[in-house]
Amino acid sequence: MSAFAIVYFRFKLATPLFWLIFITLLVPLEVRILPSYQIVSDLKLTNSYTGLILPLVASATATFFFRQFYKSIPDELLESAKLDGANSWKFFIDFLIPLSKTMIAAMFIFMFVYGYSQYLWPLIMTTSEQYWTVVMGMKIIFMEGYEGGNLPRIAERFAYIILSIIPPVVVIIFLQRWFIKGLIQTEK
């Protein structure tokens, strides 16, 4: 939605606002993590799925890609929608969302895989085992065999790795039809 506002609402600070959002992509995660934690902590979202997911939903990466996509859509489409009586919200829902299905699928896959493979953010955000992620579980399983002189159980660890690959693969297979449909529609 922020990309929609930056592209289609002609206001004076749209370009500086976009660059401010874009510059946050250049700041390393390690620098952003403490302020992000402070915000999530102030909102009382630590030890919750919302606290783990919310920073991914408010993504500067998605804003950048959607802005570029919306800029590629001809202005004539907006003008014709306005002539037909559509307001900004109706234009967004009826025109841009259907055109953006491929981009939505791509961003969902990108953010899902990125969030699924994170270690540092869940480590800081959670203290309860209930909210541990797959990557945190992998670290625990791989480290427990090396403590106390125990021999590592390699077969169980590799089975865990294979099982951990299943959710991203399922998401990609499920959203692949959106890609194909989007590619076919853009060629027409």
C-alpha positions in Angstrom: 0.0 0.0 0.0 2.9 2.4 0.7 4.1 1.9 -2.9 0.6 2.7 -4.2 0.5 5.9 -2.2 4.0 6.9 -3.4 3.2 6.3 -7.1 -0.4 7.4 -7.4 -0.9 10.1 -4.8 0.9 13.1 -6.2 2.2 14.8 -3.1 5.3 16.9 -2.6 7.4 14.5 -0.5 6.6 11.3 -2.4 10.1 11.0 -3.9 12.0 11.9 -0.7 9.8 9.5 1.2 10.6 6.7 -1.2 14.3 7.3 -0.9 14.0 7.3 2.9 12.4 3.9 2.7 14.9 2.7 0.1 17.9 3.8 2.2 16.8 1.5 5.0 17.6 -1.4 2.6 21.3 -0.2 2.7 21.5 -0.4 6.5 22.6 -3.8 7.7 20.2 -6.0 9.8 22.6 -5.8 12.8 22.2 -2.0 12.9 18.4 -2.1 12.5 17.7 -5.0 14.9 17.8 -3.1 18.3 15.5 -0.3 17.2 13.2 -2.9 15.7 13.2 -4.9 18.9 12.5 -1.7 20.9 9.4 -1.0 18.8 8.1 -4.5 18.9 8.8 -4.6 22.7 7.0 -1.3 23.2 4.0 -2.8 21.4 4.1 -5.8 23.7 4.7 -8.2 20.8 7.7 -10.2 22.1 7.1 -13.9 22.4 4.4 -13.8 19.8 4.0 -14.8 16.2 2.9 -11.2 15.4 6.2 -9.9 16.7 8.1 -12.4 14.5 6.0 -11.6 11.3 5.3 -7.9 11.6 8.8 -6.6 10.6 8.6 -8.8 7.4 5.2 -7.5 6.4 6.4 -3.8 6.7 9.2 -4.5 4.2 11.2 -1.8 2.4 12.0 -4.5 -0.2 8.4 -5.0 -1.0 7.8 -1.3 -1.2 10.7 -0.9 -3.6 9.5 -3.7 -5.9 5.9 -2.7 -5.9 6.8 0.9 -6.6 8.8 -0.2 -9.7 5.9 -2.4 -10.8 3.3 0.3 -10.4 5.5 2.8 -12.3 5.5 0.4 -15.2 1.7 0.6 -15.4 0.5 3.2 -17.9 -1.0 6.4 -16.5 -3.8 6.0 -19.1 -5.2 3.1 -17.0 -5.6 5.4 -14.0 -7.2 8.1 -16.2 -9.7 5.7 -17.8 -10.6 4.4 -14.4 -11.3 7.9 -13.1 -13.4 8.6 -16.2 -15.4 5.5 -15.3 -16.0 7.0 -11.8 -13.5 4.9 -9.9 -11.9 6.5 -6.8 -8.3 5.7 -5.7 -9.4 2.8 -3.5 -11.5 1.2 -6.3 -8.7 1.6 -8.7 -6.4 -0.2 -6.3 -8.8 -3.0 -5.6 -10.2 -3.5 -9.1 -7.2 -2.8 -11.3 -3.9 -2.9 -9.4 -4.5 -6.0 -7.2 -5.4 -8.2 -10.2 -2.5 -6.9 -12.2 -0.2 -7.4 -9.2 -0.9 -11.1 -8.5 2.5 -12.2 -9.9 4.3 -9.6 -7.9 2.3 -10.5 -4.8 3.2 -14.1 -5.2 6.9 -13.3 -5.8 7.1 -11.0 -2.7 5.3 -13.6 -0.6 7.7 -16.3 -1.6 10.7 -14.0 -1.1 9.5 -12.8 2.4 8.4 -16.3 3.4 11.8 -17.9 2.6 13.6 -14.9 4.2 11.6 -15.1 7.4 11.7 -18.9 7.5 15.5 -18.9 7.4 16.1 -16.1 9.9 18.0 -16.9 13.1 18.9 -13.6 14.8 15.5 -12.0 14.9 13.7 -15.0 16.4 16.6 -15.5 18.8 16.1 -12.0 20.2 12.3 -11.9 20.0 11.5 -15.2 21.7 12.3 -16.7 25.1 9.7 -19.4 24.9 10.3 -22.7 23.1 6.8 -22.4 21.7 7.9 -19.7 19.3 11.2 -21.1 18.2 11.7 -21.3 14.5 13.0 -24.2 12.4 16.4 -22.7 12.2 16.7 -22.3 16.0 15.6 -26.0 16.3 18.3 -27.0 13.8 20.9 -25.3 15.8 19.8 -27.0 19.0 19.6 -30.4 17.4 23.0 -30.1 15.8 24.7 -28.8 18.9 23.3 -31.3 21.4 25.2 -34.2 20.0 28.6 -32.5 20.4 28.1 -31.7 24.1 29.1 -34.3 26.7 31.1 -36.5 24.3 28.0 -38.0 22.7 28.3 -39.3 19.2 26.1 -37.3 16.8 23.1 -39.1 15.3 23.6 -38.0 11.7 20.5 -39.8 10.2 18.1 -37.9 12.5 19.8 -34.6 11.7 19.6 -35.1 8.0 15.9 -36.2 8.3 15.3 -33.0 10.2 16.9 -31.0 7.4 14.8 -32.7 4.7 11.6 -32.1 6.7 12.6 -28.4 7.2 12.7 -27.9 3.4 9.1 -29.0 2.9 7.3 -25.8 3.9 9.2 -23.5 1.5 8.8 -26.0 -1.3 5.1 -26.3 -0.7 4.7 -22.5 -0.8 6.6 -22.3 -4.0 4.6 -25.1 -5.7 1.3 -23.5 -4.5 2.2 -20.1 -5.8 3.8 -21.3 -9.0 0.4 -21.2 -10.8 0.1 -17.5 -10.0 3.5 -16.9 -11.8 2.4 -18.9 -14.9 -1.0 -17.2 -15.0 0.7 -13.8 -14.6 3.2 -14.4 -17.3 0.5 -15.5 -19.7 -1.7 -12.5 -18.9 1.1 -10.0 -19.4 1.9 -11.4 -22.9 -1.7 -10.7 -24.1 
